[in-house]
Amino acid sequence: MKTYYTVTLAMLAGCGLGAGAVQGLRAQSKPPIYYVVETETTNPEAYAKEFAPQAQAIIKAAGGRFLAIGGVGATGAKALTRIEGEPPQRAVVMVWDNMEQIKAWWGNPEYAALRKVVDKYAKFRSFAVEGQ
């Protein structure tokens, strides 16, 4: 009988420690960073051909994940639905694990060279916000 109580107590203690460890790990994880881009293009066809596919490949390789792509001149884009005010021609929402990944992608020489090409026919507005 004494062995039965000892085993039961050990199992309960193990469950308690395991639950505490899982809770501690969850508390340590940081929320993702959401990166939002609004784009106005003067040449949507050239944008879609010369910039979007290459930029998406570089972003994915750097660790970014696309949550939504919408508007004209976008590879795989869905329609933008106006709620309030005028929407941009194109909008993208990405998620990143941390701000360091965004800074590394933004500083990537391959991406910087691609941006010089597209700046001729597109204007960007972008920002990042930490998730909850």
Residue pairs with C-beta under 8 A, 6 or more apart in sequence:
30 97
30 98
31 130
31 131
31 132
32 95
32 96
32 97
32 130
32 131
33 95
33 96
33 97
33 98
33 99
33 101
33 102
33 128
33 129
33 130
33 131
34 67
34 93
34 94
34 95
34 96
34 128
34 129
34 130
34 131
35 64
35 93
35 94
35 95
35 96
35 102
35 126
35 127
35 128
36 91
36 92
36 93
36 94
36 126
36 127
36 128
36 129
37 90
37 91
37 92
37 94
37 124
37 125
37 126
38 88
38 90
38 91
38 124
38 125
38 126
39 47
39 71
39 73
39 88
39 89
39 90
39 91
39 92
39 122
39 123
39 124
39 125
40 88
40 89
40 90
40 122
40 123
41 47
41 72
41 73
41 89
41 90
41 121
41 122
41 123
42 121
42 122
43 73
43 121
43 122
44 72
44 73
44 89
44 90
45 73
46 121
47 73
47 90
47 118
47 121
47 122
48 73
48 74
48 75
50 117
50 118
51 114
51 117
51 118
51 122
52 73
52 74
52 75
53 75
54 114
55 111
55 114
55 118
56 66
56 75
58 105
58 108
58 110
58 111
58 114
59 66
59 94
59 105
59 111
60 66
62 101
62 104
62 105
62 108
63 96
63 97
63 101
63 105
64 94
64 95
64 96
64 101
64 102
64 105
65 94
65 95
65 96
66 92
66 93
66 94
67 93
67 94
67 95
68 78
68 91
68 92
68 93
69 75
69 76
69 77
69 78
69 90
69 91
69 92
69 93
70 77
70 78
70 79
70 80
70 90
70 91
70 92
71 77
71 79
71 80
71 87
71 88
71 89
71 90
71 91
72 89
72 90
73 89
73 90
74 90
74 92
77 90
80 87
80 88
80 90
80 91
81 87
88 125
95 131
96 102
96 128
99 128
102 128
105 111
